């Protein structure tokens, strides 16, 4: 039935989608980041202001935490050399009023600022107004409970774009078409003509029904009936299996039961090839029962529905060989086709 084809295709598509999702997850999964603080400080070039009456310098220091862990108990110490003095200090934090700091030491030449917690991406700017022009660069040191700051470019690191999204797109672009192609292939696989082509290029699939069919057409009726009986009891039957079981019963002398099985198979059939097999088996039973006109009509109908497959069956079948010798019209029918 068509709903079975759709269901199988949907289940396989679902399985491929889930499998693809798992692949995408592991392919794009980024390794866990190391948790650590990263303190960086930067001392800007001093800005000198010199007139006849005044010599002053504006010195700016920036400190930031560019790690992914909060730095605890951060101490910022800086000093200038005499005769240059610290006249005034301006301190601001990127977190604004929420920033928490205190000036622990403050003299004319050195200061110590303490920050209890400097969160990731948080920065502090210290601007110093110096009375005089420093002869030596300002001395600075920054340390937390876990690390010591390093001097560096005071810019936030631009995180490289993750390849995860691009990889995910690529994998999805591959998996989705594969899933659709497989679903289409499965839908086509149930078509008799496609299966006939596949049989020519790939090994034969194991099938109880096919085995029974081969037995029937070599005259091994009892063996075929045993196979079909067991298979039907165990798992039910499709249209072709019912048709072959009906043929077995008819060939063993129970023509009425055989024809009833064929009628049941006909009701159950949907594909042209299934209908062809039913007509083929019915034609054999009718010819065996000397009903030439009705039998030839059924064989002709089978050839019209699936000529290449039915012709192939006839070349193999000893039943058809016997009927050809009894009914010359059967030979003529195949010659026409």
Secondary structure as UniProt FT lines:
FT   HELIX           2..28
FT   STRAND          39..43
FT   STRAND          47..50
FT   STRAND          55..65
FT   STRAND          71..79
FT   TURN            82..83
FT   STRAND          85..93
FT   TURN            94..95
FT   HELIX           96..98
FT   STRAND          101..106
FT   STRAND          110..118
FT   TURN            120..121
FT   STRAND          123..131
FT   STRAND          139..143
FT   STRAND          150..151
FT   HELIX           164..189
FT   HELIX           192..201
FT   HELIX           208..216
FT   TURN            217..219
FT   HELIX           221..235
FT   HELIX           239..251
FT   TURN            252..253
FT   HELIX           255..268
FT   HELIX           272..288
FT   TURN            289..290
FT   HELIX           292..305
FT   HELIX           307..316
FT   HELIX           318..326
FT   HELIX           328..336
//
